[in-house]
Amino acid sequence: MQNALQHAGKGGRVSIAIARAGDAAPGVAEIRVENTGSVPESDIPRVFDRLYRGEGARHTPGSGLGLTIAKAVVELHGGIVHISNTPQGTVLVEMRLPAETAQTGE
């Protein structure tokens, strides 16, 4: 979320959506973070690399570890993370995590 806020730009927009298991896909919880702007297509394969900062991100504060850590946490929980540019001119980060259903005892 911090990256989205930093890179949305002045007057930009950030949205966050969380879907419960079953809404996204059975047994999956999905978190989507979307912000105005774009990531150069040539940077997308590397944005999760440790200490990588694309040319457009070098003027903003940070060390290049945020997305690396986010990906590691998601993967340690058995999930996946993906980043893409959308046709609407936004950057979309999607995280999908296995969701356990609570036993209600009914």
C-alpha positions in Angstrom: 0.0 0.0 0.0 2.9 2.3 0.8 4.2 1.9 -2.8 0.8 2.6 -4.2 0.5 5.8 -2.2 4.0 6.9 -3.2 3.6 6.2 -6.9 0.0 7.3 -7.4 1.2 10.8 -8.0 -0.3 14.1 -6.9 -4.0 14.0 -7.2 -3.8 10.2 -7.9 -6.0 7.5 -6.7 -5.4 4.3 -4.7 -8.0 1.6 -4.1 -7.9 -1.6 -2.0 -10.3 -4.5 -2.4 -10.4 -7.7 -0.3 -12.5 -10.6 -1.5 -13.5 -13.4 0.9 -12.9 -17.0 0.0 -15.6 -18.0 -2.5 -16.0 -14.5 -3.9 -12.6 -14.6 -5.7 -12.4 -18.4 -6.0 -13.3 -21.2 -3.6 -10.7 -21.5 -0.8 -8.9 -18.3 -1.9 -8.8 -14.8 -0.4 -7.7 -12.1 -2.7 -6.3 -8.7 -1.9 -6.0 -6.1 -4.8 -4.2 -2.8 -4.5 -4.6 -0.5 -7.5 -3.2 3.0 -8.1 -3.0 5.5 -10.9 0.1 5.5 -12.9 2.1 2.7 -14.6 5.2 0.6 -14.3 7.4 0.5 -17.4 6.8 -3.0 -18.9 10.5 -3.6 -18.9 10.6 -3.2 -15.1 7.7 -5.6 -14.3 9.7 -8.8 -14.3 12.1 -7.2 -11.8 9.9 -5.2 -9.4 10.0 -8.0 -6.8 13.8 -8.4 -7.0 15.6 -7.4 -3.8 16.9 -3.8 -3.9 15.5 -3.2 -7.5 14.4 0.3 -8.1 13.2 1.2 -11.6 14.3 4.4 -13.2 11.0 6.2 -12.3 11.2 5.1 -8.6 14.7 6.3 -7.9 13.6 9.8 -7.0 11.2 8.6 -4.3 12.1 7.5 -0.7 12.7 3.8 -0.1 15.3 1.0 -0.4 13.7 -1.3 -3.0 12.8 -3.9 -0.4 9.0 -3.4 0.1 7.7 -5.5 -2.8 10.4 -8.1 -2.2 9.2 -8.5 1.4 5.5 -8.4 0.4 6.1 -11.2 -2.1 8.0 -13.3 0.5 5.3 -13.0 3.1 2.6 -13.9 0.6 4.5 -16.9 -0.7 5.4 -18.1 2.9 1.6 -18.3 3.4 1.2 -20.4 0.3 0.0 -17.5 -1.9 1.0 -15.8 -5.1 1.4 -12.1 -6.0 1.2 -10.5 -9.4 1.7 -7.0 -10.7 0.4 -5.5 -14.0 -0.5 -2.4 -15.8 -4.2 -2.1 -16.7 -5.8 -0.7 -19.8 -7.4 1.9 -17.6 -4.0 3.5 -16.8 -3.5 2.0 -13.4 -1.0 -0.4 -11.7 -2.7 -3.5 -10.2 -1.1 -5.7 -7.5 -3.0 -8.9 -6.9 -2.3 -11.2 -3.9 -4.1 -14.5 -3.6 -3.8 -16.5 -0.4 -5.3 -19.8 0.6 -8.2 -19.2 3.0 -9.2 -21.6 5.7 -12.8 -21.8 6.5 -13.7 -21.5 10.2 -15.5 -24.5 11.8 -18.7 -23.2 13.3 -19.6 -26.4 15.1 -23.1 -26.4 13.4 
